Amino acid sequence: MATAIKAIPTLYGDEARRFRDMADEAECRYAQRPKRDLKKDPYYIAMREMLKRSGF
């Protein structure tokens, strides 16, 4: 029995431009966010302690 292939939605014109602008804006906001130091994260510290106690 064959399965029907669904059509992939495609954006054109103003909708496509608006979507692209929103994606670019989100990418810029992501790049400008402050970087976190992973080693100061309490979950990371707890994980390292557990690994140290277990011999890893």
N, C-alpha and C positions, 0 to 999 in steps of 0.2 A: 504494500500500500504506500503510495507516494504522499509525502507531507507537503502541504502548500508553502510556497516561499512568500514571506511577508515583504511588503514594500518598505524600503528604508526612507524615512522622512528626510527631505532635503529642503534647506532654506534658500530662498532667492531674494534678491533686491534689498529692500530696507530691513527686512527681518534678518537677513544674513549679515548686513553691516552692523546692525544693533547687537547681534550676538557676538560678532567679532570684537566690537568695542568693549562689551562687557567682559569678554575673556581677557583682552589685553589689560583692562583696568584691574582685574583680579590678579593677574600675573604680576603687575607692578606693585600692588599692595603686598603680595607674598614676598617679593624680593626686598621690600623696604622694611619688613617686620624685624624687630630686634632679635638677634641670634641668642639662643639659650645655651648655657653651659650645661651639657648633659651630666657632667660629673658632680654637679651641685643638686641634682634632682633627688629628692628623698627616696623615690622608688629605685633609682639606680644605685644609691648608696646601700639600701637594704639588700638588693640583689647581690652586690659585690660582697657584703658581709656573709650572706648565706653561702655563696660559692667558696669563700675563704674557709668557713667552718666545715664545709663538706670536702675540702681537700682539692678543689680545682684551682 
